[in-house]
Amino acid sequence: MKAILIMSSLVLLISSALANDSAVETSVGGLKLVKEHSVLMEKERLFISGTLVRVEYVFRNTTKEPVVSEVAFPIPTFRYIFADPGGSRDFSDFKVWIDGKPIKVEKEVRAYAGRREVTEDLHRAKITIENFGDFEPDVDNEIARLKPDVRIALAKVGAIKARKEDPLLYWPEWNVDIKYHWRQEFPPGIAVHIKHEYRPVIGFGQIQLHKKEIKDICIDTNTYDELRRRGIRSFPDDPIGANLLNVEWVSYILTTANTWQKPIKEFELIVQSEKNRLAAFCWDGGVNKPDTTQFRAYKTDFIPTKDLEIYFFQVE
């Protein structure tokens, strides 16, 4: 596969094509080791599909003393999106296994209105932060049930805001920060196996299939020809709708691995698509394709310098 960096032209192309009906994907990555760099990531096996991200690690403490540190899975800040097509963004299905056994992780949830933290304000008002109080316009929800004085107080700190078209209807305005985390011991010289998985929040929309416009997605020649053969939705009477392809993408932040001791000794990437999807992504190095629905890439002594965007094109 030809390795070409994802550039701003693709972002502009997709943004303009998707307009207001697109999902805003939530880019997350692997585990971060907090304030400790003496643990080596010996192996990382990353599996990505449109419905599942699974990461399997082998870690080893390279010192002669035990290391006990916080391991974190941070989620980028997100805010309320009306009729959000991407669904829940709190990754409530995030799961972790240590040496093959499931563990319970801590969940830290904080809310901010601009730079001001409003976590305690919302707790006192008994508002569920991560799902925005089950808010929907004109539907009974936690914000609608607030007493007038509490509503005014939350509006004063910027947590909620009335709409000009309906001064009595207050919408959630806070941003949500979530971090899943746990304390992990790494005994000296002993391999620790950690696995985690979650359902990604995808981006989706439509783009036109032209080589000059999609080259930055790194579509190889065979995939391009297959998309031309199986993927085009042609509308002869509608020039705007001609040559349209439905596309979904999953973002993954590879560079979180750099919070551990570098480099990753062995790294494997597996991208799995469904039979009615064709996948494409940019990768510096060789990519194998065992069958029509799977890609595999492998590197040793790997130091990630950029993140991943995996595209899944819908075909007949």
C-alpha positions as CSV (number, residue, x, y, z in Angstrom):
1,M,0.0,0.0,0.0
2,K,1.3,3.4,-0.9
3,A,2.2,5.4,2.2
4,I,0.9,8.9,2.0
5,L,0.2,11.1,5.0
6,I,-3.4,12.1,5.7
7,M,-3.4,15.8,4.9
8,S,-5.7,18.7,5.4
9,S,-7.2,18.5,1.9
10,L,-9.0,15.2,2.9
11,V,-10.3,16.9,6.0
12,L,-11.7,19.8,4.0
13,L,-13.1,17.4,1.4
14,I,-15.0,15.3,3.9
15,S,-16.1,18.2,6.0
16,S,-17.6,20.0,3.1
17,A,-19.2,16.8,1.8
18,L,-20.7,15.8,5.1
19,A,-22.0,19.3,6.1
20,N,-24.3,19.1,9.2
21,D,-25.4,15.5,9.0
22,S,-22.0,13.9,9.8
23,A,-21.0,12.3,13.0
24,V,-18.0,13.8,14.8
25,E,-15.9,10.8,15.6
26,T,-14.2,10.6,19.0
27,S,-10.5,9.8,18.6
28,V,-9.1,7.7,21.4
29,G,-6.1,5.5,21.6
30,G,-4.3,3.1,23.9
31,L,-3.3,3.2,27.5
32,K,-1.2,5.9,29.1
33,L,1.2,5.3,31.9
34,V,1.1,8.3,34.3
35,K,4.4,9.8,35.5
36,E,6.4,6.6,35.0
37,H,8.6,5.6,32.0
38,S,10.5,2.6,33.3
39,V,8.0,0.1,31.9
40,L,8.6,-1.1,28.3
41,M,5.8,-2.0,25.9
42,E,7.3,-5.2,24.5
43,K,4.3,-6.0,22.3
44,E,1.2,-4.3,21.0
45,R,-1.4,-6.0,18.9
46,L,-4.1,-3.6,17.7
47,F,-7.3,-4.8,16.1
48,I,-9.7,-2.2,14.5
49,S,-13.0,-2.7,12.8
50,G,-16.1,-0.5,12.4
51,T,-17.6,-2.0,15.6
52,L,-14.6,-3.0,17.8
53,V,-11.2,-1.7,18.9
54,R,-9.2,-4.3,20.8
55,V,-5.6,-3.8,22.0
56,E,-3.4,-6.5,23.5
57,Y,-0.2,-5.6,25.2
58,V,2.8,-7.2,26.9
59,F,4.6,-4.9,29.3
60,R,7.8,-5.4,31.2
61,N,9.4,-3.4,34.0
62,T,13.0,-2.9,33.0
63,T,14.2,-1.8,36.5
64,K,15.1,-4.0,39.5
65,E,12.3,-2.6,41.7
66,P,8.5,-3.0,41.5
67,V,6.7,-0.2,39.8
68,V,3.2,0.7,40.9
69,S,1.6,3.4,38.9
70,E,-1.7,4.7,37.5
71,V,-2.7,3.4,34.1
72,A,-5.2,5.6,32.3
73,F,-7.5,5.5,29.3
74,P,-8.4,9.1,28.7
75,I,-11.3,10.1,26.5
76,P,-11.1,13.5,24.6
77,T,-13.5,16.2,25.8
78,F,-16.9,16.0,24.2
79,R,-20.1,18.1,24.5
80,Y,-23.8,17.7,23.8
81,I,-24.7,17.2,20.2
82,F,-28.4,17.3,19.3
83,A,-29.6,14.1,17.7
84,D,-26.1,12.8,17.8
85,P,-25.7,10.1,15.1
86,G,-22.6,8.8,16.7
87,G,-24.4,7.7,19.9
88,S,-22.9,7.7,23.4
89,R,-19.4,9.1,23.6
90,D,-18.6,8.0,27.2
91,F,-17.2,4.6,26.1
92,S,-19.2,2.9,28.9
93,D,-18.4,-0.5,27.3
94,F,-14.7,0.0,28.0
95,K,-13.3,-3.3,29.4
96,V,-9.9,-4.4,30.7
97,W,-8.2,-7.8,31.4
98,I,-5.0,-8.2,33.3
99,D,-3.2,-11.5,32.6
100,G,-6.4,-12.9,31.2
101,K,-8.6,-11.8,34.2
102,P,-11.2,-9.0,33.9
103,I,-10.8,-6.1,36.4
104,K,-13.0,-3.3,37.5
105,V,-11.7,0.1,36.6
106,E,-12.3,3.5,38.1
107,K,-14.2,6.2,36.1
108,E,-13.4,9.8,36.7
109,V,-16.0,12.2,35.2
110,R,-15.6,16.0,35.2
111,A,-17.5,18.9,33.7
112,Y,-16.3,22.2,32.4
113,A,-18.0,25.4,31.2
114,G,-15.2,27.0,29.3
115,R,-12.3,27.0,31.8
116,R,-14.5,26.8,34.8
117,E,-15.1,23.4,36.4
118,V,-18.8,22.8,37.1
119,T,-18.6,19.2,38.3
120,E,-19.8,19.9,41.8
121,D,-22.5,22.4,40.6
122,L,-24.0,19.6,38.5
123,H,-23.7,17.0,41.2
124,R,-25.5,19.2,43.7
125,A,-28.3,19.7,41.1
126,K,-28.4,15.9,40.7
127,I,-27.6,16.1,36.9
128,T,-25.9,13.2,35.3
129,I,-22.9,14.7,33.7
130,E,-21.8,12.2,31.0
131,N,-25.2,11.8,29.4
132,F,-26.2,15.5,29.8
133,G,-29.1,14.8,32.1
134,D,-30.8,12.7,29.4
135,F,-31.5,16.0,27.7
136,E,-33.8,16.2,24.6
137,P,-35.7,19.4,23.6
138,D,-39.4,19.3,24.6
139,V,-38.9,16.0,26.4
140,D,-38.9,15.4,30.2
141,N,-35.3,15.3,31.4
142,E,-33.2,16.2,34.5
143,I,-32.6,19.8,33.3
144,A,-36.3,20.4,32.6
145,R,-37.2,19.1,36.1
146,L,-34.8,21.6,37.9
147,K,-36.3,24.2,40.3
148,P,-36.1,27.7,38.9
149,D,-33.5,28.9,41.4
150,V,-31.2,25.9,40.6
151,R,-31.7,26.5,36.9
152,I,-30.7,30.1,37.3
153,A,-27.6,29.2,39.3
154,L,-26.4,26.7,36.7
155,A,-27.0,29.2,34.0
156,K,-25.0,31.8,35.9
157,V,-21.9,29.5,36.0
158,G,-22.4,28.6,32.3
159,A,-23.4,25.0,32.7
160,I,-26.7,25.5,30.9
161,K,-28.1,28.2,28.6
162,A,-31.5,29.3,27.4
163,R,-32.2,29.5,23.7
164,K,-33.2,32.8,22.2
165,E,-36.1,31.2,20.4
166,D,-37.4,29.7,23.7
167,P,-36.1,31.5,26.8
168,L,-37.7,28.8,29.0
169,L,-35.8,25.9,27.4
170,Y,-32.3,25.5,28.8
171,W,-29.7,23.3,27.0
172,P,-26.6,21.7,28.4
173,E,-23.5,23.8,27.7
174,W,-20.8,21.9,29.7
175,N,-18.0,19.8,28.3
176,V,-17.3,16.3,29.6
177,D,-13.9,14.9,30.5
178,I,-13.8,11.2,31.3
179,K,-10.8,9.1,32.3
180,Y,-10.9,5.3,33.1
181,H,-8.0,4.3,35.3
182,W,-6.6,1.8,37.8
183,R,-3.5,1.2,39.8
184,Q,-1.2,-1.4,38.2
185,E,1.8,-3.2,39.6
186,F,4.7,-4.1,37.3
187,P,7.0,-6.6,39.1
188,P,10.7,-6.3,37.9
189,G,11.4,-8.5,34.9
190,I,8.0,-10.1,34.7
191,A,5.8,-9.8,31.7
192,V,2.3,-8.3,32.4
193,H,-0.4,-8.9,29.8
194,I,-3.1,-6.2,29.5
195,K,-6.0,-6.3,27.1
196,H,-8.7,-3.7,26.6
197,E,-11.5,-3.2,24.2
198,Y,-14.3,-0.8,23.3
199,R,-16.8,0.1,20.6
200,P,-15.5,3.1,18.6
201,V,-17.4,6.3,17.9
202,I,-17.3,6.5,14.1
203,G,-17.4,9.3,11.7
204,F,-19.5,8.8,8.5
205,G,-20.7,10.6,5.4
206,Q,-20.3,10.6,1.7
207,I,-17.5,11.6,-0.7
208,Q,-17.0,11.6,-4.4
209,L,-14.6,9.0,-5.9
210,H,-11.9,10.8,-7.8
211,K,-8.2,9.8,-7.6
212,K,-7.0,13.4,-7.1
213,E,-9.3,13.9,-4.2
214,I,-8.9,10.6,-2.3
215,K,-5.2,10.0,-2.8
216,D,-4.5,11.1,0.8
217,I,-6.5,8.2,2.1
218,C,-3.9,5.9,0.5
219,I,-6.3,3.8,-1.5
220,D,-4.3,1.2,-3.4
221,T,-5.0,0.6,-7.1
222,N,-6.9,-2.7,-6.6
223,T,-9.1,-1.2,-3.9
224,Y,-9.7,1.9,-6.1
225,D,-10.8,-0.3,-9.1
226,E,-13.0,-2.4,-6.8
227,L,-14.7,0.8,-5.5
228,R,-15.3,2.0,-9.1
229,R,-16.8,-1.4,-9.9
230,R,-18.9,-2.0,-6.8
231,G,-19.3,1.2,-4.8
232,I,-20.6,4.0,-7.0
233,R,-24.1,5.3,-6.5
234,S,-24.9,7.0,-9.8
235,F,-27.6,9.6,-10.2
236,P,-27.5,10.8,-13.9
237,D,-30.1,13.5,-13.3
238,D,-28.3,14.8,-10.2
239,P,-24.7,16.0,-10.8
240,I,-24.2,16.7,-7.1
241,G,-25.1,13.1,-6.2
242,A,-23.1,11.4,-8.9
243,N,-20.2,9.1,-8.0
244,L,-21.0,9.2,-4.3
245,L,-19.6,6.7,-1.9
246,N,-20.8,6.1,1.7
247,V,-17.8,6.1,4.0
248,E,-17.2,5.5,7.7
249,W,-13.9,6.0,9.6
250,V,-12.4,5.1,12.9
251,S,-9.7,7.3,14.5
252,Y,-7.1,5.9,16.8
253,I,-4.4,7.9,18.6
254,L,-1.3,5.7,18.2
255,T,1.0,8.3,19.9
256,T,-0.3,7.5,23.4
257,A,2.2,4.6,23.3
258,N,5.0,7.2,23.7
259,T,4.0,7.7,27.4
260,W,5.7,4.3,28.0
261,Q,9.4,3.5,27.6
262,K,10.2,3.5,23.8
263,P,10.3,1.9,21.4
264,I,7.6,-0.8,21.0
265,K,9.6,-3.9,20.4
266,E,6.9,-5.7,18.3
267,F,3.8,-3.9,16.9
268,E,1.0,-5.5,14.8
269,L,-2.0,-3.8,13.3
270,I,-5.0,-5.8,12.1
271,V,-7.8,-4.0,10.2
272,Q,-11.0,-6.0,9.6
273,S,-13.8,-4.9,7.3
274,E,-17.2,-6.5,6.6
275,K,-17.9,-8.1,3.2
276,N,-19.8,-5.0,2.1
277,R,-17.0,-2.7,3.1
278,L,-13.6,-1.9,1.6
279,A,-11.0,-0.6,3.9
280,A,-8.2,1.9,3.3
281,F,-5.6,3.7,5.6
282,C,-2.2,5.2,5.4
283,W,0.8,3.3,6.8
284,D,4.5,3.8,6.5
285,G,5.7,0.3,5.6
286,G,4.5,-2.9,4.2
287,V,0.9,-4.1,4.5
288,N,-0.3,-7.7,3.9
289,K,-3.8,-8.6,2.8
290,P,-4.6,-12.2,3.7
291,D,-8.1,-11.9,2.2
292,T,-10.5,-9.2,0.8
293,T,-11.7,-8.1,4.3
294,Q,-8.4,-7.9,6.3
295,F,-5.2,-5.9,6.4
296,R,-2.1,-6.7,8.5
297,A,0.9,-4.6,9.2
298,Y,3.9,-5.4,11.4
299,K,6.8,-3.3,12.7
300,T,9.6,-3.8,15.2
301,D,11.2,-1.1,17.4
302,F,8.3,1.1,16.5
303,I,7.9,4.7,17.7
304,P,4.6,6.1,16.6
305,T,4.9,9.6,15.1
306,K,1.4,10.0,13.8
307,D,-2.1,8.7,14.5
308,L,-4.4,6.5,12.4
309,E,-7.6,7.1,10.4
310,I,-9.1,3.8,9.1
311,Y,-11.7,4.3,6.3
312,F,-14.5,1.8,5.5
313,F,-16.2,2.3,2.1
314,Q,-19.7,0.8,1.6
315,V,-20.1,-1.3,-1.5
316,E,-22.8,-3.4,-3.0
